[in-house]
Amino acid sequence: MDDLIRGARSLILVSLFCGLGGCAGTAPNLATAADVEATANGKSLVFGQVRWFEDGEQKKIGSGVFTMSLNPQLIRLEDRQRINAEIDEGGNFTWSLKPGTYLINRINYRDPWSGNYFVAPKVAFAVSEGNKSYYVGTLECRYEPERDLIGGLSGIVQYTVLDESEAAMPEFENRYGESVTSAENSTMVHDERLPASVDTTAEFNLAMSIINTLLYGASG
């Protein structure tokens, strides 16, 4: 379990950094077969879902200023590239990613009343090869919000990774048709031992060691 972290200052710092030294990459949600066909060769399709619950109710994910919105940020550990990823209103996603090992470093959360926050879900997954399709599961996030007198949020988020491949894989292949390969399972892993950030060398090395053990059965 992780506290919901007040993230407005961190988000401002990220924006300033982008202006000075180059922004993170993006992973748009590929909603149609035409979107998939337009993606670069050599990458793989990664699909799954983020479900966000508040007080037991699954929330619809918006995209405007006056709606609750979620945006995962990924880090590809091989080159430390940060990738801002998109999901649809139901939390579903299909991303085009290079082969590599990915940490969901944070999920940016916008509250229409009090602004920007983020959480660190401590979740990772692997994209073993290029030109394939990988199902990474459902990340279920259950948040019990608490609001202070001036409207600010706090509270606890609980994370669970679900393997729903039996239903998700056929749906994915039917949706995109001949533009995709048969999907393989590469379900995310969640581990509380992962650091909440990987901004320092010590944090990054710890994350690498834990993730290598979880995904590949080897440390270091």
C-alpha positions as CSV (number, residue, x, y, z in Angstrom):
1,M,0.0,0.0,0.0
2,D,1.2,3.5,-0.8
3,D,0.1,6.9,0.3
4,L,-1.4,9.2,-2.3
5,I,1.4,11.7,-2.8
6,R,0.8,15.4,-3.3
7,G,2.4,15.8,-6.7
8,A,1.8,19.3,-8.0
9,R,5.4,20.5,-7.3
10,S,6.9,17.4,-8.8
11,L,4.8,17.8,-12.0
12,I,5.9,21.4,-12.4
13,L,9.6,20.4,-12.0
14,V,9.1,17.7,-14.7
15,S,7.6,20.3,-17.1
16,L,10.5,22.7,-16.5
17,F,13.0,19.9,-17.1
18,C,11.3,19.0,-20.4
19,G,11.6,22.6,-21.6
20,L,15.3,22.6,-20.9
21,G,16.5,19.2,-21.7
22,G,14.0,17.2,-23.8
23,C,10.7,15.6,-22.8
24,A,9.8,12.1,-22.1
25,G,8.5,9.9,-24.9
26,T,4.9,9.1,-25.3
27,A,2.9,5.9,-25.8
28,P,-0.5,6.7,-27.2
29,N,-3.4,4.3,-26.7
30,L,-3.8,2.6,-30.1
31,A,-7.6,2.4,-30.3
32,T,-8.1,1.0,-33.8
33,A,-6.5,-1.5,-36.3
34,A,-5.4,1.5,-38.4
35,D,-3.5,3.0,-35.4
36,V,-1.7,-0.3,-34.9
37,E,-0.7,-0.6,-38.5
38,A,0.8,2.9,-38.4
39,T,3.2,2.0,-35.5
40,A,6.9,1.6,-36.1
41,N,8.3,-1.8,-37.1
42,G,10.4,-3.6,-34.5
43,K,8.2,-2.7,-31.5
44,S,5.7,-4.9,-29.8
45,L,2.1,-4.3,-28.8
46,V,1.4,-4.3,-25.1
47,F,-2.1,-4.4,-23.8
48,G,-4.0,-4.5,-20.6
49,Q,-6.1,-2.4,-18.2
50,V,-5.8,-0.1,-15.2
51,R,-8.9,-0.2,-13.1
52,W,-9.3,2.7,-10.6
53,F,-11.8,2.4,-7.7
54,E,-12.7,5.1,-5.1
55,D,-14.7,4.0,-2.1
56,G,-15.4,0.7,-3.9
57,E,-16.7,2.3,-7.1
58,Q,-14.9,1.9,-10.4
59,K,-14.2,5.4,-11.8
60,K,-14.6,6.5,-15.4
61,I,-11.3,8.1,-16.5
62,G,-11.6,11.5,-18.1
63,S,-9.2,13.6,-20.1
64,G,-10.3,17.2,-19.4
65,V,-9.5,19.8,-16.7
66,F,-12.8,19.2,-15.0
67,T,-12.6,15.4,-14.8
68,M,-10.6,12.9,-12.9
69,S,-7.8,11.6,-15.1
70,L,-5.0,9.0,-14.9
71,N,-1.8,8.8,-16.9
72,P,0.8,6.1,-16.2
73,Q,4.5,6.9,-16.6
74,L,6.8,4.1,-17.7
75,I,10.5,3.8,-17.4
76,R,12.4,1.5,-19.8
77,L,15.2,0.3,-17.5
78,E,17.7,-0.5,-20.3
79,D,18.1,3.1,-21.2
80,R,16.1,4.9,-18.4
81,Q,13.7,6.4,-21.0
82,R,10.6,7.8,-19.4
83,I,7.4,7.3,-21.4
84,N,4.1,9.0,-20.7
85,A,1.4,6.5,-21.6
86,E,-2.3,6.9,-22.4
87,I,-5.3,4.9,-21.3
88,D,-9.0,5.2,-22.3
89,E,-12.0,6.0,-20.1
90,G,-12.3,2.4,-19.0
91,G,-8.5,2.2,-18.2
92,N,-7.8,0.0,-21.3
93,F,-4.6,0.4,-23.2
94,T,-2.7,-0.9,-26.2
95,W,0.8,0.6,-26.4
96,S,3.6,0.1,-29.0
97,L,6.9,-0.4,-27.1
98,K,10.4,-1.4,-27.8
99,P,11.6,-4.7,-26.3
100,G,12.8,-4.2,-22.7
101,T,12.0,-4.2,-19.1
102,Y,9.5,-1.6,-17.9
103,L,8.7,-0.1,-14.6
104,I,5.4,1.7,-14.1
105,N,7.2,4.5,-12.2
106,R,4.1,6.5,-11.3
107,I,0.5,7.1,-12.2
108,N,-0.3,10.8,-12.5
109,Y,-3.7,11.5,-11.0
110,R,-5.7,14.7,-11.6
111,D,-8.4,15.6,-9.2
112,P,-10.8,18.2,-10.7
113,W,-11.2,19.9,-7.3
114,S,-7.6,20.2,-6.0
115,G,-5.2,19.5,-8.9
116,N,-2.4,17.1,-9.5
117,Y,-1.1,14.1,-7.5
118,F,0.7,10.9,-8.2
119,V,1.1,7.4,-6.8
120,A,3.9,4.9,-7.2
121,P,2.3,1.5,-7.9
122,K,5.6,-0.5,-7.8
123,V,4.7,-2.6,-10.9
124,A,6.9,-3.9,-13.7
125,F,6.6,-6.0,-16.9
126,A,8.8,-7.4,-19.6
127,V,8.6,-7.0,-23.4
128,S,10.8,-9.9,-24.5
129,E,10.9,-9.5,-28.2
130,G,9.9,-7.1,-31.0
131,N,7.0,-7.6,-33.5
132,K,4.9,-9.5,-31.0
133,S,1.8,-8.9,-28.9
134,Y,1.9,-9.2,-25.1
135,Y,-0.9,-9.1,-22.5
136,V,0.3,-7.6,-19.3
137,G,-2.8,-8.0,-17.2
138,T,-5.1,-5.7,-15.2
139,L,-3.7,-3.4,-12.5
140,E,-6.5,-2.9,-10.0
141,C,-6.1,0.2,-7.8
142,R,-8.4,0.7,-4.9
143,Y,-8.2,4.1,-3.3
144,E,-9.9,5.3,-0.1
145,P,-9.8,9.1,-0.4
146,E,-9.7,11.5,2.4
147,R,-10.2,15.2,1.8
148,D,-9.1,17.9,4.2
149,L,-10.8,21.2,5.0
150,I,-9.4,23.0,2.0
151,G,-10.1,20.2,-0.4
152,G,-6.7,18.5,-0.6
153,L,-6.6,14.7,-1.0
154,S,-4.8,12.0,0.9
155,G,-5.4,8.3,1.6
156,I,-4.2,4.8,0.8
157,V,-4.1,3.0,-2.6
158,Q,-4.0,-0.8,-2.6
159,Y,-2.7,-2.6,-5.8
160,T,-3.6,-6.0,-7.2
161,V,-2.5,-7.5,-10.5
162,L,-5.0,-9.7,-12.2
163,D,-4.5,-12.2,-15.0
164,E,-7.6,-12.0,-17.2
165,S,-6.0,-13.3,-20.3
166,E,-8.7,-15.9,-21.0
167,A,-11.1,-13.1,-21.9
168,A,-8.6,-10.3,-22.9
169,M,-6.5,-12.2,-25.5
170,P,-9.4,-13.2,-27.8
171,E,-11.0,-9.8,-27.5
172,F,-7.7,-8.1,-28.4
173,E,-7.2,-10.4,-31.5
174,N,-10.8,-9.9,-32.6
175,R,-10.6,-6.1,-32.2
176,Y,-7.4,-5.6,-34.2
177,G,-7.7,-8.5,-36.6
178,E,-4.9,-9.4,-39.0
179,S,-2.9,-6.3,-37.9
180,V,-1.7,-8.1,-34.7
181,T,0.1,-11.4,-33.9
182,S,-1.4,-13.9,-31.5
183,A,-1.0,-12.6,-28.0
184,E,1.4,-14.0,-25.4
185,N,1.1,-13.6,-21.6
186,S,3.6,-11.3,-19.9
187,T,1.6,-10.4,-16.7
188,M,2.8,-7.4,-14.6
189,V,4.4,-8.1,-11.2
190,H,3.8,-5.9,-8.1
191,D,6.2,-5.9,-5.2
192,E,6.2,-3.6,-2.2
193,R,10.0,-3.9,-1.9
194,L,10.4,-1.7,-5.1
195,P,11.4,1.9,-4.3
196,A,8.8,4.6,-4.7
197,S,11.2,6.4,-7.1
198,V,14.3,5.5,-9.1
199,D,15.8,9.0,-9.2
200,T,19.0,8.0,-7.5
201,T,21.6,5.4,-8.5
202,A,21.0,3.4,-5.3
203,E,17.2,3.4,-5.9
204,F,17.6,2.4,-9.6
205,N,20.0,-0.4,-8.7
206,L,17.7,-1.7,-6.0
207,A,14.8,-1.7,-8.5
208,M,16.8,-3.5,-11.1
209,S,17.8,-6.2,-8.7
210,I,14.3,-6.8,-7.5
211,I,12.7,-6.7,-11.0
212,N,15.4,-9.0,-12.5
213,T,14.6,-11.6,-9.8
214,L,10.8,-11.2,-10.2
215,L,10.7,-11.4,-14.0
216,Y,13.8,-13.4,-14.9
217,G,14.7,-15.3,-11.8
218,A,18.1,-13.7,-11.5
219,S,19.5,-10.9,-9.3
220,G,21.9,-8.1,-10.2
